[in-house]
Amino acid sequence: MHVNYVGSGPYCYANSFAMMFGDAAPSVAVIEFATSSPFGMQLIGGKLPLFDPYGWDPEQGFDDTLNALGWTSEVSGRGTADDALARLKAALANGPAWVGPLEMGHLHHQPGMRGPIEADHYVVVLEVDGERVLMHDPQGYPYATLPLADFMTAWAAKTLSYGTPYAMRTAFRRVAERNEAEMIEASLPAARRWLAMEGVSGMPEGSLGNGAAAERLAGMIEAGCDDGLRGHMIHFAIRVGARRANDAATCLARIGRTEAAAIAAGQARLIGSLQHPLVVGDDKTAATQLLKLAPTYERLRAVL
């Protein structure tokens, strides 16, 4: 039996999109599905595991996301910090701005953030008032304030592995009236493309995708999971990966893709089952579950 998940989790860009869409926002599950994030797994450089498609990063999925959802926006980035701040202030005269990626470690309103941690984040900026920025931070901090200097350092994104410095989206506008089922259907072509690992280039040497990534990660964990890998898995990768797969199952079931939904639901269970073993150090069990996960990506690709 598949049960939809509702709760907290690192869904920063999907939650930020929902805030920008206002009353016309679809569910966050549909927004995340439209990014194609549930459709694959990657081991970047043979070291960094993520439960998202091979060669994918959030910025690469955003235009397809908006197209599938029936929205458009104006995107801008790069330039100097002064130019970026001027753009942001001008945009805020017409409403909030969707901003990111930011380096989360510079967001000092979040407890424990004292410097760069190479983690990306997205927020909705509401105001720039003198030397402070007012934002809705979907990590769990509505109406958070941050010194402008800290915000600008985070927005430069110098320590992130992807992303355009000083990137933001504004002027969100609905261009097509679609219900959620139509949005899900419109997202499938991009999902299939990412799951098939088509047209991917520029990945670091040693990178692997889908089943090969799961198998290699299983070997790494069973051979000895170091603290950095364990922390990345239990604090981020498993949480977001299990939720993405669960949302994919829910969305696929809604449009009658029952076989694909069952596979995605199984993926969600397998990814979620890694949490306790890795927290308590039962690495052999975690490796076994990853080996079970490995063949499911090809099964899902074949069904879709």
GIDA-V302499 format. One record per residue. N is the residue number from 0. RES is the residue in one letter. NEAR is the number of other ideal C-beta (glycine too) atoms within 12 Angstrom. Layout:
n = [N & N]
res = [RES & RES]
near = [NEAR & NEAR]
This chain:
n = [0 & 1 & 2 & 3 & 4 & 5 & 6 & 7 & 8 & 9 & 10 & 11 & 12 & 13 & 14 & 15 & 16 & 17 & 18 & 19 & 20 & 21 & 22 & 23 & 24 & 25 & 26 & 27 & 28 & 29 & 30 & 31 & 32 & 33 & 34 & 35 & 36 & 37 & 38 & 39 & 40 & 41 & 42 & 43 & 44 & 45 & 46 & 47 & 48 & 49 & 50 & 51 & 52 & 53 & 54 & 55 & 56 & 57 & 58 & 59 & 60 & 61 & 62 & 63 & 64 & 65 & 66 & 67 & 68 & 69 & 70 & 71 & 72 & 73 & 74 & 75 & 76 & 77 & 78 & 79 & 80 & 81 & 82 & 83 & 84 & 85 & 86 & 87 & 88 & 89 & 90 & 91 & 92 & 93 & 94 & 95 & 96 & 97 & 98 & 99 & 100 & 101 & 102 & 103 & 104 & 105 & 106 & 107 & 108 & 109 & 110 & 111 & 112 & 113 & 114 & 115 & 116 & 117 & 118 & 119 & 120 & 121 & 122 & 123 & 124 & 125 & 126 & 127 & 128 & 129 & 130 & 131 & 132 & 133 & 134 & 135 & 136 & 137 & 138 & 139 & 140 & 141 & 142 & 143 & 144 & 145 & 146 & 147 & 148 & 149 & 150 & 151 & 152 & 153 & 154 & 155 & 156 & 157 & 158 & 159 & 160 & 161 & 162 & 163 & 164 & 165 & 166 & 167 & 168 & 169 & 170 & 171 & 172 & 173 & 174 & 175 & 176 & 177 & 178 & 179 & 180 & 181 & 182 & 183 & 184 & 185 & 186 & 187 & 188 & 189 & 190 & 191 & 192 & 193 & 194 & 195 & 196 & 197 & 198 & 199 & 200 & 201 & 202 & 203 & 204 & 205 & 206 & 207 & 208 & 209 & 210 & 211 & 212 & 213 & 214 & 215 & 216 & 217 & 218 & 219 & 220 & 221 & 222 & 223 & 224 & 225 & 226 & 227 & 228 & 229 & 230 & 231 & 232 & 233 & 234 & 235 & 236 & 237 & 238 & 239 & 240 & 241 & 242 & 243 & 244 & 245 & 246 & 247 & 248 & 249 & 250 & 251 & 252 & 253 & 254 & 255 & 256 & 257 & 258 & 259 & 260 & 261 & 262 & 263 & 264 & 265 & 266 & 267 & 268 & 269 & 270 & 271 & 272 & 273 & 274 & 275 & 276 & 277 & 278 & 279 & 280 & 281 & 282 & 283 & 284 & 285 & 286 & 287 & 288 & 289 & 290 & 291 & 292 & 293 & 294 & 295 & 296 & 297 & 298 & 299 & 300 & 301 & 302 & 303]
res = [M & H & V & N & Y & V & G & S & G & P & Y & C & Y & A & N & S & F & A & M & M & F & G & D & A & A & P & S & V & A & V & I & E & F & A & T & S & S & P & F & G & M & Q & L & I & G & G & K & L & P & L & F & D & P & Y & G & W & D & P & E & Q & G & F & D & D & T & L & N & A & L & G & W & T & S & E & V & S & G & R & G & T & A & D & D & A & L & A & R & L & K & A & A & L & A & N & G & P & A & W & V & G & P & L & E & M & G & H & L & H & H & Q & P & G & M & R & G & P & I & E & A & D & H & Y & V & V & V & L & E & V & D & G & E & R & V & L & M & H & D & P & Q & G & Y & P & Y & A & T & L & P & L & A & D & F & M & T & A & W & A & A & K & T & L & S & Y & G & T & P & Y & A & M & R & T & A & F & R & R & V & A & E & R & N & E & A & E & M & I & E & A & S & L & P & A & A & R & R & W & L & A & M & E & G & V & S & G & M & P & E & G & S & L & G & N & G & A & A & A & E & R & L & A & G & M & I & E & A & G & C & D & D & G & L & R & G & H & M & I & H & F & A & I & R & V & G & A & R & R & A & N & D & A & A & T & C & L & A & R & I & G & R & T & E & A & A & A & I & A & A & G & Q & A & R & L & I & G & S & L & Q & H & P & L & V & V & G & D & D & K & T & A & A & T & Q & L & L & K & L & A & P & T & Y & E & R & L & R & A & V & L]
near = [9 & 25 & 14 & 22 & 28 & 14 & 16 & 15 & 28 & 35 & 38 & 40 & 39 & 38 & 33 & 40 & 39 & 31 & 33 & 42 & 32 & 16 & 9 & 23 & 24 & 36 & 28 & 35 & 39 & 38 & 44 & 45 & 48 & 47 & 45 & 43 & 42 & 52 & 49 & 47 & 47 & 39 & 38 & 32 & 18 & 22 & 22 & 31 & 45 & 41 & 45 & 41 & 42 & 38 & 33 & 38 & 31 & 42 & 26 & 26 & 36 & 40 & 20 & 31 & 39 & 35 & 23 & 36 & 44 & 29 & 34 & 22 & 30 & 22 & 24 & 24 & 28 & 18 & 19 & 15 & 22 & 13 & 19 & 33 & 27 & 18 & 29 & 37 & 22 & 19 & 31 & 26 & 15 & 14 & 22 & 32 & 43 & 44 & 49 & 46 & 38 & 50 & 34 & 38 & 24 & 35 & 41 & 26 & 29 & 27 & 11 & 14 & 25 & 13 & 17 & 24 & 24 & 23 & 36 & 36 & 42 & 44 & 47 & 40 & 42 & 28 & 25 & 30 & 17 & 12 & 15 & 21 & 39 & 28 & 42 & 30 & 35 & 34 & 32 & 21 & 24 & 17 & 19 & 29 & 26 & 36 & 21 & 27 & 18 & 29 & 40 & 32 & 28 & 44 & 46 & 30 & 38 & 21 & 23 & 29 & 23 & 28 & 32 & 28 & 29 & 33 & 35 & 43 & 40 & 28 & 24 & 32 & 20 & 21 & 16 & 17 & 13 & 23 & 18 & 28 & 22 & 21 & 36 & 38 & 26 & 29 & 44 & 30 & 20 & 35 & 41 & 23 & 25 & 39 & 41 & 25 & 29 & 21 & 15 & 24 & 11 & 15 & 25 & 19 & 11 & 17 & 28 & 34 & 37 & 38 & 30 & 28 & 39 & 39 & 27 & 30 & 44 & 33 & 25 & 30 & 35 & 22 & 14 & 14 & 31 & 15 & 13 & 18 & 27 & 28 & 17 & 32 & 37 & 29 & 22 & 33 & 38 & 40 & 29 & 38 & 45 & 35 & 38 & 45 & 45 & 37 & 44 & 51 & 39 & 33 & 44 & 37 & 27 & 28 & 26 & 13 & 28 & 16 & 18 & 37 & 32 & 24 & 33 & 44 & 33 & 29 & 45 & 38 & 27 & 34 & 43 & 33 & 26 & 42 & 28 & 17 & 28 & 38 & 20 & 15 & 16 & 20 & 29 & 20 & 24 & 38 & 29 & 22 & 33 & 42 & 25 & 24 & 41 & 30 & 22 & 37 & 42 & 23 & 22 & 39 & 27 & 15 & 23 & 31]
